[in-house]
Amino acid sequence: GPMAETLEFNDVYQEVKGSMNDGRLRLSRQGIIFKNSKTGKVDNIQAGELTEGIWRRVALGHGLKLLTKNGHVYKYDGFRESEFEKLSDFFKTHYRLELMEK
């Protein structure tokens, strides 16, 4: 079918210095936005800033690790293994990036 314009994940955790913050992750062709459920704080990663996407096994299932041009690292956990393909296709199509498996 046609490629989705956006992907949304509603029970994802942002890992910051070992603590897990739950929130919502939204991917669009413009980039990736994470909104922290408790604080309302937003991470906004522009598509053009992304240099690497890594899919990895984590305590809570699977996680995405994102690296940006300015050396920032973002980690989001709580994905299911079955979501890899959808994410991988999205990264290829919209970010011209290969989602690497670690």
C-alpha positions as CSV (number, residue, x, y, z in Angstrom):
1,G,0.0,0.0,0.0
2,P,1.0,3.7,-0.1
3,M,3.6,4.9,2.4
4,A,2.1,6.5,5.5
5,E,2.7,10.2,5.8
6,T,3.2,9.9,9.5
7,L,3.8,7.2,12.1
8,E,2.6,7.6,15.7
9,F,3.6,5.6,18.7
10,N,1.7,6.3,21.9
11,D,3.5,4.2,24.5
12,V,7.1,5.0,23.9
13,Y,9.7,5.8,26.6
14,Q,12.4,8.4,26.3
15,E,15.5,7.3,28.1
16,V,17.3,10.1,29.8
17,K,20.3,9.4,32.1
18,G,18.8,6.0,33.0
19,S,15.3,7.2,33.7
20,M,12.3,6.4,31.5
21,N,9.9,9.2,30.6
22,D,6.7,8.0,28.8
23,G,5.3,9.9,25.9
24,R,4.3,10.0,22.3
25,L,6.6,9.7,19.3
26,R,5.5,11.1,16.0
27,L,7.5,10.7,12.7
28,S,6.7,12.8,9.7
29,R,8.7,13.7,6.6
30,Q,9.7,16.9,8.4
31,G,11.3,15.0,11.3
32,I,10.6,13.3,14.6
33,I,8.8,14.8,17.6
34,F,8.6,13.3,21.0
35,K,6.2,14.8,23.6
36,N,6.8,13.9,27.3
37,S,3.4,12.9,28.8
38,K,4.3,14.2,32.3
39,T,6.1,17.5,31.6
40,G,4.8,18.3,28.1
41,K,8.4,18.9,27.0
42,V,9.0,18.3,23.3
43,D,12.0,17.0,21.4
44,N,11.9,18.2,17.9
45,I,14.4,16.5,15.6
46,Q,14.5,18.0,12.1
47,A,14.8,15.4,9.3
48,G,17.8,17.1,7.9
49,E,19.6,16.9,11.3
50,L,19.4,13.1,11.4
51,T,22.6,11.2,10.6
52,E,21.9,7.8,12.0
53,G,19.0,5.6,13.2
54,I,19.7,2.4,15.1
55,W,17.2,-0.3,16.1
56,R,18.3,-2.2,19.1
57,R,17.2,-4.7,21.8
58,V,16.5,-3.0,25.1
59,A,14.9,-3.8,28.5
60,L,11.5,-2.8,27.2
61,G,11.4,-4.7,23.9
62,H,13.1,-2.7,21.2
63,G,14.4,0.8,20.9
64,L,15.3,3.5,18.5
65,K,18.6,5.4,19.0
66,L,18.9,8.5,16.9
67,L,22.0,10.5,16.2
68,T,22.1,14.1,14.9
69,K,24.6,16.3,13.1
70,N,25.4,18.2,16.3
71,G,26.2,15.0,18.2
72,H,23.0,14.8,20.1
73,V,21.8,11.2,20.9
74,Y,18.1,10.5,21.5
75,K,16.8,7.1,22.8
76,Y,13.3,5.9,22.6
77,D,12.2,2.5,23.9
78,G,9.1,0.3,24.0
79,F,8.7,-0.7,20.4
80,R,7.6,-4.1,19.3
81,E,9.8,-6.2,17.0
82,S,7.0,-6.2,14.4
83,E,7.3,-2.4,14.1
84,F,10.8,-2.6,12.6
85,E,9.7,-3.0,9.0
86,K,7.3,-0.1,9.1
87,L,10.0,2.2,10.7
88,S,12.7,1.0,8.4
89,D,10.6,1.8,5.3
90,F,9.8,5.2,6.7
91,F,13.4,6.0,7.4
92,K,14.4,5.0,3.9
93,T,11.6,6.9,2.2
94,H,11.6,10.1,4.2
95,Y,15.0,10.4,5.7
96,R,17.1,8.6,3.2
97,L,18.6,6.6,6.0
98,E,19.1,2.9,6.5
99,L,17.7,1.9,10.0
100,M,20.5,-0.3,11.3
101,E,20.0,-3.3,13.5
102,K,22.3,-3.6,16.5
